[in-house]
Amino acid sequence: MVLNEAELYTIKGGAFSLKTAILVGIGGLITLLVGVIDGYMNPQKCNMRKR
């Protein structure tokens, strides 16, 4: 099946809207905040071996 140019423009999928971008941004900020609070409340020494 071959689509013409007009039909190709009507295909929807994989859209990244402003609403999605805002939700991803808020989720990222929440993740960062939780990580900072966890690191402050539960500091741990780095376990890397010296070479």
C-alpha positions as CSV (number, residue, x, y, z in Angstrom):
1,M,0.0,0.0,0.0
2,V,1.4,3.4,-1.0
3,L,0.2,6.6,0.7
4,N,0.0,9.9,-1.1
5,E,1.4,13.1,0.4
6,A,-1.9,14.2,1.8
7,E,-2.4,10.9,3.7
8,L,1.1,11.1,5.0
9,Y,0.4,14.4,6.8
10,T,-2.7,12.9,8.5
11,I,-0.7,10.2,10.3
12,K,-0.5,10.9,14.0
13,G,1.9,9.2,16.4
14,G,4.8,9.8,18.7
15,A,3.7,13.3,19.4
16,F,5.4,15.3,22.2
17,S,3.0,18.0,23.2
18,L,3.6,20.9,25.7
19,K,1.5,19.1,28.3
20,T,3.8,16.1,28.1
21,A,6.9,18.3,28.3
22,I,5.6,20.0,31.4
23,L,4.7,16.6,33.1
24,V,8.2,15.3,32.3
25,G,9.8,18.4,33.7
26,I,7.8,18.3,36.9
27,G,8.7,14.6,37.3
28,G,12.4,15.3,36.8
29,L,12.3,18.1,39.4
30,I,10.5,15.8,41.9
31,T,13.1,13.1,41.3
32,L,16.0,15.6,41.7
33,L,14.5,17.0,44.9
34,V,13.9,13.5,46.4
35,G,17.6,12.6,45.5
36,V,18.9,15.7,47.2
37,I,16.8,15.2,50.3
38,D,17.8,11.5,50.5
39,G,21.5,12.4,50.1
40,Y,21.3,15.0,52.8
41,M,19.4,12.8,55.3
42,N,21.3,9.6,54.6
43,P,24.9,10.5,53.6
44,Q,27.1,7.5,52.7
45,K,30.8,7.3,52.0
46,C,31.9,6.5,48.5
47,N,32.9,2.8,48.3
48,M,35.4,3.1,45.4
49,R,38.7,1.3,45.7
50,K,41.8,3.4,45.3
51,R,44.0,2.3,42.4
